[in-house]
Amino acid sequence: MSYRAIIYNSATLNAPKNILQFLFGVILYVSLTGDYNLLKIVLAASGLSLGLGAIYLFNDLTDYEDDKKNLMKISWKAIANGSISIQTAKYLIVILSVLGTLFSFLAGINFFVIFASIIALNLLYSYPDIRLKSHKNTSLIVITVIQILKFSSGWFLFTTSFKGFPFPFILSLSVGYSLLFLYYKNNTTNAKKIIKENRLRVYPLSLLLLIFLLISFFMYAFPVVFLLILGMSVPTILFYTLSKDYLGTKVNFAFMYAGLIIILLSFLLLSVPTVTATNDTLLSYSNQLKEILKNAYLNK
């Protein structure tokens, strides 16, 4: 195994993304209750990263013949480019699976159940005899459910209660991720082509994304978060569009991370007094708007 393969492969490149998704639930819970356990957070984050690392390597092992022909994937698919041998990959899969399962179990039974569900769904997605990834509609449903579990895992590390849990917002994030995943899997810079070829999937998912975002905006007490996300997303998308013209689809992965960081940062900024005051003001306006809409509906 080459030194390059240690830091540049599917498992290591995806590990920060999975940790960011996990931390989203942690930040939500801690911001609401002020309660946390650092050891459980470290164990859970490590378990999820290691367990999913095994899944990514397993997926690469089953797809390496196809990955060899993909000019974009070949650079970071370590098995396909030969920087990790097939035998070494098998050893790594076993080691990562055992460690991921152990750490997740030590984090607590709630988290372990979610971890096991995420691993099971990923296996259904990738396992050659089942391979749900080959079914366009089913694969998107599975991907969406996996993201719901990952975004929620940090919350249910500490509790089994749904009180205060922003389920519509979690759904909107998961649906949005699935749309980005669809774009990534098509391996093209032509978004219009993807939409045209996948309109029966793109349009319903986009509608669900909009509905869940609107519900979240009026339902939860953090309207300023949506404005912060929007404000940081506009220049990010602009920079993405410009860089894509020079770097092609290689930038897709980097900007997926950028999106997750923007979301986490937006929630973390709620602890800043000025941002908190602005959020309270927006919340007051939001409540007034809801009251106007309610009265308008009752007076029909």
C-alpha positions in Angstrom: 0.0 0.0 0.0 1.5 3.4 -1.0 1.7 6.4 1.3 -0.6 8.2 -1.0 -3.3 5.6 -0.5 -3.3 6.2 3.3 -4.8 9.7 2.9 -6.3 9.6 -0.5 -9.0 6.9 -0.8 -12.7 6.6 -0.4 -12.7 6.0 3.3 -10.5 8.9 4.3 -12.1 11.4 1.9 -15.6 10.6 3.1 -14.7 10.4 6.8 -14.9 14.2 7.5 -18.3 14.4 5.6 -19.8 11.7 7.9 -18.4 13.4 11.0 -19.9 16.7 9.9 -23.3 15.0 9.4 -23.1 13.4 12.8 -22.1 16.6 14.5 -25.2 18.3 13.1 -27.4 16.3 15.4 -24.9 16.8 18.3 -25.0 20.6 17.8 -28.8 20.6 17.7 -29.1 18.6 20.9 -26.5 20.5 22.8 -27.8 23.9 21.7 -31.3 22.9 23.0 -30.3 21.2 26.2 -26.8 22.3 27.0 -26.0 18.7 27.9 -23.3 16.6 26.3 -20.7 13.8 26.9 -17.4 14.3 25.1 -16.3 10.7 25.4 -19.6 9.5 23.8 -19.2 12.0 21.0 -15.7 10.8 20.2 -16.6 7.2 20.4 -19.7 7.6 18.1 -17.9 9.8 15.6 -15.0 7.3 15.4 -17.3 4.3 15.1 -19.4 5.9 12.4 -16.3 6.9 10.4 -14.5 3.6 10.7 -17.7 1.5 10.0 -18.5 3.5 6.9 -14.9 3.4 5.9 -15.2 -0.3 5.6 -18.4 0.1 3.5 -16.6 2.5 1.1 -13.7 0.1 0.6 -16.2 -2.8 0.2 -18.1 -0.7 -2.4 -14.8 0.1 -4.2 -13.8 -3.6 -4.1 -17.1 -4.6 -5.9 -16.8 -1.7 -8.4 -13.1 -1.6 -9.1 -13.3 -2.9 -12.7 -15.8 -0.1 -13.6 -13.9 2.5 -11.6 -10.8 1.8 -13.7 -12.6 3.2 -16.7 -13.8 6.3 -14.9 -11.3 9.2 -15.4 -12.7 11.1 -12.4 -12.9 8.3 -9.9 -9.6 6.6 -10.8 -7.6 9.3 -9.0 -9.1 8.6 -5.5 -10.4 5.0 -5.9 -7.3 3.4 -4.3 -8.2 -0.2 -5.2 -8.9 0.7 -8.9 -5.7 2.7 -9.3 -3.7 0.0 -7.6 -2.4 2.0 -4.6 -4.2 -0.5 -2.3 -4.1 -4.2 -3.3 -7.3 -6.3 -3.2 -5.9 -8.4 -0.4 -5.0 -5.4 1.7 -8.4 -3.9 1.1 -10.0 -7.1 2.5 -7.9 -6.9 5.6 -8.8 -3.2 6.0 -12.5 -3.9 5.6 -12.4 -6.5 8.4 -10.3 -4.2 10.8 -12.5 -1.1 10.1 -15.7 -3.1 10.6 -14.6 -4.6 13.9 -13.4 -1.2 15.3 -16.4 0.7 14.0 -18.8 -1.8 15.5 -16.9 -1.8 18.8 -16.8 2.0 19.2 -20.4 2.4 18.2 -21.5 -0.1 20.7 -19.5 1.6 23.4 -21.1 4.9 22.5 -24.5 3.5 23.6 -27.3 1.3 22.4 -29.3 4.1 20.8 -26.4 5.1 18.6 -25.5 1.4 17.9 -28.9 0.7 16.5 -28.6 3.7 14.1 -25.1 2.7 13.2 -26.2 -0.9 12.4 -29.1 0.4 10.3 -26.8 2.7 8.3 -24.4 -0.2 7.7 -27.2 -2.5 6.7 -28.7 -0.1 4.2 -25.3 0.6 2.7 -24.8 -3.2 2.2 -28.2 -3.4 0.6 -27.1 -0.6 -1.7 -23.7 -2.1 -2.7 -23.8 -5.9 -2.1 -23.4 -7.6 -5.5 -26.3 -10.1 -5.1 -28.7 -7.3 -4.1 -27.2 -4.1 -5.4 -30.0 -1.6 -5.0 -27.7 1.0 -6.5 -28.6 -0.4 -9.9 -32.3 0.6 -9.4 -32.6 4.4 -9.9 -35.7 5.1 -7.8 -35.0 2.6 -5.0 -31.3 3.7 -4.7 -32.4 7.4 -4.2 -34.8 6.3 -1.5 -32.1 4.3 0.2 -29.6 7.2 0.0 -32.2 9.6 1.5 -32.9 7.3 4.4 -29.2 6.8 5.1 -28.7 10.6 5.2 -31.7 10.9 7.6 -30.1 8.4 9.9 -26.6 10.1 9.7 -28.0 13.7 10.3 -30.1 12.3 13.2 -27.4 10.1 14.8 -25.8 12.8 16.9 -29.2 13.7 18.4 -30.1 10.2 19.4 -26.7 9.5 20.8 -28.0 11.3 23.9 -31.8 10.7 23.9 -34.7 8.7 22.5 -37.0 11.7 22.7 -38.2 13.5 19.6 -39.1 16.6 21.6 -37.5 19.5 19.8 -36.1 17.3 17.1 -36.4 19.2 13.7 -37.5 16.3 11.6 -38.7 18.4 8.6 -35.4 20.2 8.4 -33.5 16.8 8.7 -35.7 15.6 5.8 -34.9 18.7 3.7 -31.1 18.2 4.3 -31.4 14.5 3.3 -33.4 15.2 0.2 -31.0 18.0 -0.8 -28.1 15.6 -0.3 -29.8 13.0 -2.5 -30.2 15.6 -5.3 -26.5 16.4 -5.0 -25.7 12.7 -5.0 -27.7 12.3 -8.2 -25.7 15.0 -9.8 -22.4 13.5 -8.7 -23.3 10.0 -9.9 -24.0 11.2 -13.4 -20.4 12.5 -13.6 -21.2 15.5 -15.7 -21.1 19.3 -15.5 -24.3 19.6 -17.5 -27.0 20.0 -14.9 -29.7 20.6 -17.5 -29.0 17.2 -19.0 -29.3 15.5 -15.6 -32.6 17.2 -14.9 -34.0 16.2 -18.3 -32.9 12.6 -18.0 -34.0 12.2 -14.4 -37.0 14.6 -14.3 -39.2 12.0 -12.7 -36.8 11.9 -9.7 -35.5 15.5 -9.7 -38.8 17.3 -9.8 -40.5 15.3 -7.0 -37.4 15.5 -4.8 -37.0 19.3 -5.5 -40.7 19.8 -4.5 -40.2 17.8 -1.3 -37.1 19.9 -0.5 -39.0 23.2 -0.9 -42.0 22.0 1.1 -39.8 20.7 4.0 -37.8 23.9 4.0 -40.9 26.1 4.2 -42.3 23.9 7.0 -39.0 24.2 8.9 -38.9 28.0 8.4 -42.3 28.5 10.0 -42.2 25.6 12.5 -38.8 26.1 14.2 -37.3 28.9 16.2 -34.2 29.5 14.1 -35.3 31.6 11.0 -31.9 33.4 11.1 -30.2 30.1 10.3 -32.0 30.0 6.9 -30.8 33.5 6.1 -27.2 32.7 7.2 -27.2 29.5 5.0 -28.6 31.5 2.1 -26.1 34.4 2.6 -23.1 32.0 2.7 -24.4 29.8 -0.1 -24.7 32.5 -2.7 -21.0 33.4 -3.0 -20.1 29.7 -2.5 -22.3 28.6 -5.4 -20.8 31.5 -7.5 -17.3 30.4 -6.7 -18.3 26.8 -7.5 -19.7 27.7 -10.9 -16.5 29.6 -11.8 -14.1 26.9 -10.5 -16.1 24.2 -12.2 -15.3 25.7 -15.6 -11.6 25.2 -14.9 -11.5 22.1 -12.7 -14.6 20.2 -14.0 -16.4 17.6 -11.8 -13.4 17.3 -9.4 -14.8 20.3 -7.4 -18.1 18.6 -6.6 -16.7 16.7 -3.7 -15.1 19.8 -2.2 -18.3 21.9 -2.4 -20.3 19.1 -0.7 -18.1 19.7 2.3 -18.5 23.5 1.9 -22.3 23.0 2.1 -22.1 21.0 5.3 -19.7 23.4 6.9 -22.0 26.3 6.1 -25.0 24.5 7.7 -23.1 23.7 10.9 -21.6 27.2 11.1 -25.0 28.8 10.7 -26.3 26.9 13.8 -23.1 27.5 15.8 -23.5 31.3 15.1 -26.8 31.2 17.0 -24.8 31.3 20.2 -23.5 34.8 19.2 -25.6 37.5 21.1 -26.1 39.6 18.0 -27.2 36.7 15.9 -29.5 35.5 18.7 -31.1 39.0 18.9 -31.7 39.0 15.2 -33.2 35.5 15.3 -35.6 36.6 18.0 -36.7 39.6 15.9 -37.2 37.4 12.8 -39.1 34.9 14.9 -41.4 37.6 16.1 -42.1 38.6 12.4 -42.6 35.0 11.5 -45.2 34.5 14.3 -47.0 37.6 13.1 -47.0 36.3 9.5 -48.4 32.9 10.7 -51.1 34.7 12.6 -52.1 36.8 9.5 -52.2 33.6 7.4 -54.2 31.8 10.0 -56.8 34.7 10.2 -57.0 34.9 6.4 -57.7 31.1 6.3 -60.4 31.3 9.0 -62.1 34.3 7.3 -62.5 32.5 4.0 
